[in-house]
Amino acid sequence: MVSGIVFDLDGVVYKANYAIPGVAEEIARLQKKVKVLFLTNNATKSRADYVRHLEKFGISARKEEIMTSSFGAAHYLREKYGEGKRVFVIGEQGLKDELALEGKAVLAEEGEADAVVCGLDRQISYEKYERALSHLLAGAAFILANADPTWPKKSGVAPGSGAIAAPLIFASGRQPDFVAGKPSKYLIEKLLGMHSILPSQSAFVGDRLDIDIRMANSVGMTSVLVLTGISKKEDVEAAPASDKPQIVLESAAGVGKALGI
C-alpha cells in the first residue's frame, strides 16, 4: 500500500510557467488520501519560493513538504563543513537564500572562498567562471546542486545546471566533490526521512529515466514515468534495467488510478 507520493515538478506538474492539465486537481485529491511531497532538482528557487510558485498552479504545499537541490546543497554544506563557511555561488537567488538560511554560510562576493556551489544560472558570465575557477584551483570545495544537462520548457529544452558546471569541470580538471540532486539518493532520503515514510511504501513520479526513475529504483520506491517532460515512450525499451519505470503514464493526472488510490 502506497502511503506517500513524491512528485517531481518541471515536466511533471508544469512545463516552464504552463500547468500540465489535470495534475493540480489530481494532487488535491491525493492529498486527502496519502502524504504528497515534492522534490525538484531545480536550484533557482528556495523551498519558500516553491510554496508561492505552486500556489500559482492551484497547489497547496508547506515548505516542509518540498525538497529542492538548493536546500540539499545548503544542508550538505553545513552538515559536512560546518557553519560560517565562505561560499562563492554560481546560481540564482533561491540557491543563495538557502545557503544563507539553511547552510549558515557567508556569501563571498569578494576575497577567498571555502567552497564553490554551482547551480543553474541564467545570468552566467565569463567573470563568474573566472572567479569560480580561481577558488577551485586554490582548493575550495566544489559542490554542485545537480548535474541535469537540460531542463524542460513548454517547447523543447534549455541548458541545465550540469551544462553550467561543465566549463568549470573541464577548466579545473576536477569533478565536483558532491552532487546533491537526483539521481543521487541524498535528497529523497532526506525528504522521506523527514516525514517517516519508507521507500517501499512510496512512489516517485518523474519525467526522466536517467535521473528520476534511476533514483526511485535505487532506493526501492515505485517508479512512475510520465511522458509530459523529457523521456518518451520509445526511450523506455532501450533503457538499462536501473532506469526502467514500473509504471508509464501519459500524464501525472492519472497517477492515483495507476497506484490504486
N, C-alpha and C positions, 0 to 999 in steps of 0.2 A: 504493500500500500504506500503510495506516494504521500508524504506529509509536507513536502516543500518543493517549490518550483523556482528555479533561478533563471531569469531572462537576461540574455544579452540585450543591448539597446540598439546601436546602429545596425541597420539591416534586418532587425527583428521586430522592434516596436515602431521604428520610424526609419526613414532614409533622409539624411540632412534634416530639413525642417518640415518634412511631409510625413504625416501619420500613415501607417500601413492599415488599411481598412479592417475594422472589426477587432483589432488587437486590444485596444483600450477597454472595450466592452468585455472581452474575454478575461482580461486581467481583473477587472472589477468583480466579475462573477467568481473567479477563482479565489480572490482574497477573502471571500465569505466561507470558503471551504478548507483551504490549506494555507500554509505560510508562503507568501510570494515575495521573492527577493530579486535584486537586480545587480548585475555585475558587468562592468564595461572596461575595456582596455583603454578607452579614451581618457587622456590625461589633461585635456584642456579645461575641464571643469572640476570643481570640488564637489564633495557629496552634497553640501548645502545648495550649490548651484543646480545639481541634478534634481533636488526636490522641487525647485521652482521650474526647471525645464520640463519635468514630467507633467507638472500641472497644466502646461500649455497643451498637452495631448489628452487632458482629461484623466490623468492617472495620479492617484494619491499614494504617496510613499513617505516614510520617515527616513531621516538621514541614516539611521542605524540599519535600514533595510537595503542600503545601496553600498556597493563596493566598487571603487574605481582604481585604476592603476596609479593615479596621482596620490590617493590616500595610501595605497600599498607601498609605493616608493618612499613616501614620507615616514610611514610606520617602520619600514625596514631600516631606514637611515638611523632613526632614533634607537631602534632595537639593537642594531649592530654596532653603531659608533657612539651612541650616547647623545645627550642634548648639547646644544650650543655650537654645533659644527658650522663652519663657514661653507656655504654651498653656492657654486655658480650654476645657474639654471639656463638651459636651452628649453624653452617651453612657454606656455601661456599662463594667464593669471591663476587659473584653477590649480595648477601644479604648484605655483609659488605660494598660494594661500595654504595648501595642505602642508607644504614643507615648513611653513612658519607655525601653523597651528598644531598639527599632529607631530611633525618632525622636530619641533622646537629648535629649528635651525635659524641661522643668520644668513640672509641672502647677500652674497658677496658680489656687489656690482664692481667694486674696486679691490685691489690687493690680492692676497693669496686666498686659495680655497682648499678646504679639506676634501671636497667632493664635487664632481660634476654630475648633475642629474639632468637627463635628457628626455624630453617627450615631444609630441607634435608641436611644431612652432610655425605658424603661418606667416610670421614676420621674421623668419630666419635671415641672417645676413652673414656676409663673409667675416665681418668684425666679430660676431658671436663665435663663429667657428675658430677664428684665430685665437681668441681669448680662452675658449674651452680647451683647445689643443695645448696651449701653454700650461694650463693647470694639469692636464693629463700627463704630459711629458715630465712635469715636476713631481709626479707620484700621487696626485689626487685620486681618490676612489672614483669609480666610473659606474654609475647606476642608471639603468635605462627603465623608464616607466613601462614600455612594452616594445616589442620588436615587429609590430604589424607593418608589412610592406606597403599596404594600402588601406584606405577606409572608404566605405560605400557612400556615394552621393545619390541623388534622385535618378540621375542618369550617369552611369559609369562609376569610376573610382578616382581618388586623389592620392598623392603620396602620403604615407603614414609615418608614424614615429620611427619605425625601423629604417625607413628611407632617409629621414632626417639625421639619424645617428650614423648612417653608413660612411659618410666622409670622415667622421671622427675616428671610426674604427680603422679605416684604411690609412689615414694620415698618422695615427698614433701607433699603429701596429698592435693595438690592444683590443681584446674582446671586453665587453662590459663585465665588471665584477659580479653584477647581479641584474637580472631582468625580472621585474615584479609581475608583469602581466601574463595573461594566457599565452601559450599553453602551459606555463609553469603552474604548479599546484598552489602556489603561495596565496593568491587572492581567494580562491574558492575555499581552501582550508580555513583561512581566517574568517570568511563570511559564514560558512556553515557552523564553525565552532562558536561564533558569537551568538548564534541562535540555537545551539544544541541540537542540530539536525545531522543525522547520519547520512553520509553519501549514498548508502544503499537504499535510503528511504526518500531520495530526492531525484529530481530531473533537471537537466540543463537544456535550455532552448537557445540554439545559436545558429549562425549562418555561414560559418567557415569550418570546413572539415579539418584543416591542418592546425587550427587554433582552438576553436570551441569544442568540437567533437573529440579531438585528441585529449584535451584537458578533462572533459567529462568522463571519458573512458578510463583515463589513467587513475582517477580517484574512485571509480566504481559507481558513478551516477548513471541513471538512464539518460542516454544521449539522444536528443531530438534535433534534427536538422530542418530548418525552414529554408525555402527556396526564394526568399524575398531579398536576399543580400548577395554575398559573393559567390558561394559554391552553388553549382547547378546539379540537376539530377544525373546528368551524364558523368559528372565527376565522381559520384559515389562508387560506381562499379570499379573504377580504376584506382580507388584509394586503398592504401595499405590497411591491414586489419586494425591498427591503432587509431585510424581516422574514420572508420565506418560507423555511421549512426545506427542506433537500434530502431529509430522511427524517422521517417522522412515525410514532411508536410509541405503543402503549398504555402501555408502561412501559419503564423502563431495563433491566429484566430481559431484554429482547430485543435489546439494542444490539449485542452481539457478532455474533449471527447476521446482523443487518441490515448490518453492516460487513464481513461475510465473514471473521470471526475465530473 
